[in-house]
């Protein structure tokens, strides 16, 4: 057993390592829910009861996972760099706003948990609706790109042969190809969305993947194979901002506990990119949905 003074807990050191592995694996696999799982672990598994300590600690874990996973995804040509940077730029502004407000207004666990749960369940409902009511006509390009990529991997092909390739940049439109299909977006949409998501995620102390992934997969209609890496890099950008601001506002991190969590997270993050390319897109959506539903009901007190 180890005593962690700042977190005010006594616990066996293998527990934070094991939970860190789960956090890293889930986040690097589906590009979301890592910060949510980190917060759940800190509160319900490790017993930390200070919300202002939980928020930046959880965000450190969501920061480390992209450092490990994004380069692996980049080698597989599954990262939309332009989109990640635009989301991250908006996220920097949102993270400063959200973390500043949260220190004073979301420091009570009785307020923190219900807000956390409601947002999680709303996103789970979005993803579940999309799985049940998948519109083949409107998502034809996404379906074809995913199918082409899945087929290539099944035949041991090189992912970069049909991976992300940017075609056009302008102030009004950015376009890229993936899976032998073309996709495009207006830069203002992800910038504003990244800012809004970062306000919520930094205030709650999570990475924001639980909002970024549905935005990119449902609103932007991008294949899940490129959503995970793009989400992870955007999260890394605004997480750095949020963590630094929490510390500037006087929050002290428990570095001993954080070190054990990071060891597990790094191990889990290495496994995610390798395993996820063998999973069908519907599986990835289903995994994310299931995780969010369980966490949401747990924090609303159903079990």
Phi, psi and omega per residue, in radians:
X1 nan 2.523 3.114
X2 -2.187 2.540 3.119
X3 -1.777 2.141 3.118
X4 -1.908 1.785 -2.968
X5 -1.124 -0.816 -3.061
X6 -1.173 -0.724 3.106
X7 -1.338 -0.273 3.132
X8 1.052 0.860 3.096
X9 -2.428 2.741 3.012
X10 -2.188 2.111 -3.018
X11 -2.717 2.698 3.096
X12 -1.181 2.383 -3.042
X13 -1.152 -0.383 -3.125
X14 -1.236 -0.394 -3.095
X15 -1.172 -0.892 3.087
X16 -1.113 -0.549 3.084
X17 -1.123 -0.817 -3.130
X18 -1.107 -0.732 3.130
X19 -1.176 -0.631 3.083
X20 -1.063 -0.671 3.090
X21 -1.046 -0.772 3.120
X22 -1.090 -0.772 3.141
X23 -1.050 -0.858 -3.113
X24 -1.119 -0.704 -3.122
X25 -1.161 -0.837 -3.105
X26 -1.134 -0.814 -3.085
X27 -1.131 -0.761 -3.109
X28 -1.293 -0.348 -3.137
X29 -1.454 -0.846 -3.064
X30 -1.884 -0.086 3.102
X31 1.296 0.270 -3.105
X32 -2.793 2.976 3.046
X33 1.284 -0.038 3.100
X34 -1.131 -0.809 3.124
X35 -1.163 -0.619 3.098
X36 -1.128 -0.809 3.119
X37 -1.120 -0.647 3.104
X38 -1.086 -0.782 3.127
X39 -1.130 -0.747 3.101
X40 -1.036 -0.763 3.138
X41 -1.107 -0.777 -3.141
X42 -1.100 -0.679 -3.099
X43 -1.419 -0.975 -2.931
X44 -1.608 -0.457 -3.124
X45 -1.705 -0.819 -3.099
X46 -1.576 -0.379 3.043
X47 1.515 0.363 3.090
X48 -1.292 2.323 -3.033
X49 -2.051 0.124 3.127
X50 -1.780 1.837 -3.103
X51 -1.002 -0.635 -3.117
X52 -1.240 -0.340 3.005
X53 -1.465 -0.660 -3.101
X54 -1.092 -0.747 -3.032
X55 -1.016 -1.021 -3.127
X56 -1.209 -0.544 3.104
X57 -1.083 -0.779 3.132
X58 -1.144 -0.661 -3.123
X59 -1.222 -0.498 3.051
X60 -1.079 -0.683 3.137
X61 -1.170 -0.665 3.112
X62 -1.253 -0.344 3.092
X63 -1.377 -0.698 -3.082
X64 -1.204 -0.675 -3.111
X65 -1.014 -0.820 3.082
X66 -1.053 -0.602 3.132
X67 -1.034 -0.640 3.136
X68 -1.443 -0.801 -2.966
X69 -1.413 -0.672 -3.032
X70 -1.047 -0.764 3.085
X71 -1.042 -0.604 3.114
X72 -1.188 -0.735 3.087
X73 -1.145 -0.653 -3.138
X74 -1.077 -0.684 3.113
X75 -1.144 -0.457 3.107
X76 -1.567 0.081 -3.132
X77 1.003 0.800 -3.117
X78 -2.087 0.336 -3.124
X79 -2.004 2.162 3.036
X80 -1.606 1.563 -2.988
X81 -1.066 -0.750 -3.118
X82 -1.050 -0.774 -3.131
X83 -1.147 -0.736 -3.139
X84 -1.088 -0.730 -3.117
X85 -1.206 -0.640 3.109
X86 -1.199 -0.770 3.065
X87 -1.040 -0.728 -3.137
X88 -1.175 -0.640 3.123
X89 -1.096 -0.795 3.056
X90 -1.135 -0.600 -3.127
X91 -1.144 -0.530 3.110
X92 -1.066 -0.779 3.120
X93 -1.140 -0.809 -3.136
X94 -1.106 -0.652 -3.117
X95 -1.145 -0.666 3.103
X96 -1.131 -0.713 3.131
X97 -1.182 -0.881 -3.047
X98 -1.123 -0.812 -3.113
X99 -1.165 -0.633 3.120
X100 -1.127 -0.779 3.127
X101 -1.190 -0.637 -3.027
X102 -1.179 -0.636 -3.102
X103 -0.968 -0.643 -3.101
X104 -1.735 -0.502 -3.014
X105 -1.841 -0.226 3.108
X106 -2.216 0.766 -3.127
X107 -1.682 -0.085 3.138
X108 -1.748 2.163 -3.094
X109 -1.077 -0.540 -3.132
X110 -1.186 -0.420 3.057
X111 -1.584 -0.696 -3.085
X112 -1.037 -0.834 -3.040
X113 -1.112 -0.871 -3.130
X114 -1.090 -0.690 3.111
X115 -1.097 -0.785 3.101
X116 -0.990 -0.799 -3.083
X117 -1.196 -0.759 -3.097
X118 -1.116 -0.796 3.112
X119 -1.068 -0.697 -3.137
X120 -1.122 -0.763 -3.129
X121 -1.218 -0.585 3.095
X122 -1.103 -0.734 3.124
X123 -1.206 -0.675 3.094
X124 -1.075 -0.673 3.118
X125 -1.127 -0.683 3.096
X126 -1.048 -0.827 -3.085
X127 -1.185 -0.711 3.118
X128 -1.096 -0.716 3.110
X129 -1.069 -0.729 -3.130
X130 -1.149 -0.653 3.130
X131 -1.160 -0.698 -3.075
X132 -1.388 -0.622 -3.055
X133 -2.014 0.836 -3.089
X134 -1.144 2.146 -3.094
X135 -1.608 1.817 -3.064
X136 -1.107 -0.621 -3.097
X137 -1.208 -0.828 -3.072
X138 -1.298 -0.373 -3.103
X139 -2.012 0.529 -3.075
X140 -1.066 -0.802 -3.120
X141 -1.091 -0.729 3.134
X142 -1.099 -0.791 3.141
X143 -1.081 -0.759 -3.127
X144 -1.155 -0.745 3.141
X145 -1.089 -0.750 3.128
X146 -1.128 -0.763 3.138
X147 -1.106 -0.724 3.122
X148 -1.111 -0.713 -3.130
X149 -1.209 -0.758 3.109
X150 -1.022 -0.761 -3.132
X151 -1.109 -0.713 3.133
X152 -1.088 -0.775 -3.126
X153 -1.151 -0.696 3.131
X154 -1.072 -0.475 -3.140
X155 -1.789 0.358 3.070
X156 1.003 0.646 3.107
X157 -1.426 2.965 3.113
X158 -1.433 2.047 -3.093
X159 -0.982 -0.566 -3.093
X160 -1.240 -0.260 3.129
X161 -1.145 -0.493 3.054
X162 -2.275 0.429 -3.137
X163 -1.346 -2.980 -3.077
X164 -1.150 2.228 3.067
X165 -2.425 2.073 3.137
X166 -1.299 2.401 -3.093
X167 -1.907 -0.580 -3.006
X168 -2.720 2.407 3.048
X169 -2.189 2.321 2.968
X170 -2.771 2.986 -3.126
X171 -1.178 -0.365 -3.109
X172 -1.869 -0.247 -3.067
X173 -2.780 2.393 3.006
X174 -2.208 2.281 -3.135
X175 -2.225 2.611 3.128
X176 -2.641 2.826 3.108
X177 -1.943 2.603 3.034
X178 -2.759 2.359 3.110
X179 1.057 0.592 -3.119
X180 1.125 0.411 3.068
X181 -2.248 2.757 -3.134
X182 -1.893 2.464 3.116
X183 -2.327 2.639 3.135
X184 -2.597 2.802 3.115
X185 -2.747 2.729 3.043
X186 -1.522 2.229 -3.057
X187 -1.013 -0.489 -3.095
X188 -1.155 -0.591 -3.111
X189 -1.074 -0.939 3.119
X190 -1.182 -0.497 3.121
X191 -1.115 -0.880 -3.136
X192 -1.176 -0.668 3.111
X193 -1.140 -0.750 3.115
X194 -1.057 -0.673 3.112
X195 -1.147 -0.814 -3.131
X196 -1.120 -0.763 -3.140
X197 -1.124 -0.692 -3.131
X198 -1.146 -0.571 3.078
X199 -1.055 -0.859 -3.140
X200 -1.177 -0.817 -3.030
X201 -1.195 -0.687 3.111
X202 -1.242 -0.564 3.093
X203 -1.188 -0.592 -3.136
X204 -1.615 -0.172 3.117
X205 1.355 0.577 3.097
X206 -2.163 3.006 -3.058
X207 -1.307 -0.573 -3.108
X208 1.800 -0.041 3.112
X209 -1.084 -0.497 3.141
X210 -1.159 -0.292 3.031
X211 -1.850 -0.649 -3.127
X212 -1.133 -0.723 -3.100
X213 -1.118 -0.853 3.068
X214 -1.081 -0.629 3.110
X215 -1.049 -0.847 -3.093
X216 -1.279 -0.599 -3.096
X217 -1.486 -0.604 -3.068
X218 -1.687 -0.842 -3.100
X219 -1.378 -0.868 -3.126
X220 -1.474 -0.226 3.100
X221 0.990 0.872 3.089
X222 -1.747 2.610 3.118
X223 -1.127 2.514 3.142
X224 -1.087 -0.420 -3.124
X225 -1.095 -0.439 3.119
X226 -1.896 -0.169 -3.119
X227 -1.241 -0.720 -3.053
X228 -1.022 -0.883 -3.109
X229 -1.166 -0.745 -3.105
X230 -1.122 -0.756 3.084
X231 -1.073 -0.771 -3.083
X232 -1.079 -0.747 -3.138
X233 -1.189 -0.727 3.103
X234 -1.066 -0.705 3.130
X235 -1.114 -0.713 -3.138
X236 -1.037 -0.714 -3.094
X237 -1.114 -0.856 -3.094
X238 -1.424 -0.367 3.087
X239 -1.162 -0.700 3.084
X240 -1.001 -0.771 3.134
X241 -1.098 -0.805 -3.097
X242 -1.139 -0.814 -3.137
X243 -1.047 -0.808 -3.141
X244 -1.065 -0.663 -3.118
X245 -1.249 -0.674 3.059
X246 -1.021 -0.776 -3.128
X247 -1.178 -0.644 3.088
X248 -1.091 -0.559 -3.128
X249 -1.478 0.064 3.005
X250 1.816 0.107 3.116
X251 -1.358 2.223 -3.140
X252 -1.759 2.208 -3.135
X253 -1.489 2.597 3.032
X254 -1.589 1.650 -2.999
X255 -1.241 -0.465 3.087
X256 -1.165 -0.844 3.110
X257 -1.139 -0.729 -3.127
X258 -1.080 -0.652 3.132
X259 -1.071 -0.737 3.126
X260 -1.172 -0.730 3.091
X261 -1.086 -0.670 -3.113
X262 -1.181 -0.647 3.103
X263 -1.011 -0.842 3.128
X264 -1.150 -0.720 -3.113
X265 -1.082 -0.731 3.127
X266 -1.099 -0.746 3.115
X267 -1.080 -0.781 3.131
X268 -1.160 -0.619 -3.109
X269 -1.174 -0.580 3.121
X270 -1.151 -0.566 -3.087
X271 -1.353 -0.516 -3.027
X272 -1.007 -0.994 -3.100
X273 -1.042 -0.607 -3.126
X274 -1.181 -0.720 -3.077
X275 -1.384 -0.663 -2.991
X276 -1.121 -0.512 -3.106
X277 -1.221 -0.222 3.103
X278 -1.680 -0.016 -3.113
X279 -1.714 2.446 3.081
X280 -1.231 2.686 -3.091
X281 -0.995 -0.735 -3.133
X282 -1.106 -0.556 3.089
X283 -1.132 -0.762 -3.119
X284 -1.090 -0.744 3.092
X285 -1.108 -0.746 -3.124
X286 -1.116 -0.718 3.108
X287 -1.060 -0.842 -3.140
X288 -1.055 -0.799 -3.130
X289 -1.044 -0.802 -3.127
X290 -1.080 -0.738 3.124
X291 -1.063 -0.795 -3.101
X292 -1.166 -0.674 3.122
X293 -1.106 -0.815 -3.133
X294 -1.045 -0.823 -3.117
X295 -1.150 -0.737 -3.126
X296 -1.052 -0.858 3.139
X297 -1.186 -0.572 3.108
X298 -1.095 -0.730 -3.090
X299 -1.464 -0.154 2.974
X300 -1.570 -0.006 3.035
X301 1.531 0.288 -3.134
X302 -1.299 -0.410 3.076
X303 -2.770 nan nan
